[in-house]
Each structure stands twice: as C-alpha cells, then as structure tokens.
Amino acid sequence: MHSYTNKFNIFMSEDKTEVLLNFYQNTPSLPESGQPLEGNLPAQLIPVASMAMTGKLAENLAQALGELLNK
C-alpha cells in the first residue's frame, strides 16, 4: 500500500544511535456543512507513518536518497 505524504519531521537520539521519522499529509480541512468557503482554506495535519530506525540505517537512507535525487 502506498501513502501520500507532503510533510515530515526527524528526531535523533543524543548519541545518534536511533532516528525517528514521522510522515504527515497536510490537507485542506473542509467544513462538514458543505457551505462554500472564501479565501484560504484551513488545513489539518494527518499522521501517515512513523518509522524508528538505527542511526546507521538512517545514514544509508540519506545516502540512497541523495544518490537518487542527484541523478
């Protein structure tokens, strides 16, 4: 299953042995009333996935992403 994400945050332990990645979807929050809205729509942040990994795996992931994006 694939999940769409457009926001994330990263936390690392002080000793850099564990990393936590949280992924979110920032999406418009539509009113239930169905009334048309004017101007900017309010947004809501929906958690999509959370991944804990070793610091080494996070380094490998960063390297793989860097290589892929620099092609």
Secondary structure, DSSP 8 states (H G I E B T S, - for coil): -----SEEEEEE-TTSSEEEEEEEEEEE---TT-----SS--EEEEEEEEEEEEHHHHHHHHHHHHHHHT-
